[in-house]
Every structure is written in structure tokens, then in C-alpha cells.
Amino acid sequence: MSIATAARKVLEETGHRAEQMWPVAESSANAASRTNRVWLFLAINCRLVGDTRFDTGENIAPVPVTLADSQKDLYAGRPRMQMAHLLGLFAAESFLRGGDDPSLAEIRLALA
């Protein structure tokens, strides 16, 4: 999946546009029984720019949570999400801690 496709999905399903996006992980949803892939992206500085545009049958209720708050819940043993989302949090944290992009410095401080 490309960054452009991920950005389009974020806009459609949340009404938000990200200032920056990076791919942080790729995985199999369930390698034992499925062949589909899951791509995880880190979206930074998302701003509400429009309404959601769900596909038929989708029933999604976005709940904004900061990365720092997600990490606090995770390390306190309170993760309330599916495994792919947990992978996304760990991959995002690893990406942020290992990177040297100065535009991410403020976000790195929130993880300290």
C-alpha cells in the first residue's frame, strides 16, 4: 500500500488529513488461514478537514487518542485494541525512537 492510498483511507474513514505519514510495519492478518496483508502507517499532526465517507456496510466511530496516551495505556496493561493495532503502536514507537528526522523531535519527547 502506498502512502497516498493510506492518506486517502484516513481521510475517508476519519475526515482527517495527516501532515506527515510514514510506513512503519507490514504484516499478515492471519498467515495460517489468509493471504491478505496489513500495512501500518504513522500519521502525524492530523487535522479534521471534512466528513467521513464510509463504504457500504462500514460502521466506524473514530475516537482520537494521542500516541502518548496510547503508550501509557499499553505500558499500564490496559490495551483495548486488536493485535494489528498493538503492532502499529510498537512499530510507531520503534520508528520514532530510531529516527533522526528533526520534525519528529516533539513527538519523541512525548514518549520519554
C-alpha positions, 0 to 999 in steps of 0.5 A: 500500500502506498502512502497516498492510498493510506492518506486517502483511507484516513481521510475517508474513514476519519475526515482527517488529513495527516501532515506527515505519514510514514510506513512503519510495519507490514504484516499478515492478518492471519498467515495460517488461514489468509493471504491478505496483508496489513500495512501500518502507517504513522500519521502525524499532526492530523487535522479534521478537514471534512466528513467521513465517507464510509463504504457500504456496510462500514460502521466506524466511530473514530475516537482520537487518542494521542500516541502518548496516551496510547503508550501509557495505556499499553505500558499500564496493561490496559490495551483495548485494541486488536493485535494489528493495532498493538503492532502499529503502536510498537512499530510507531514507537520503534520508528520514532525512537530510531529516527533522526528526522528533526520534525519528529523531535516533539513527538519523541519527547512525548514518549520519554 
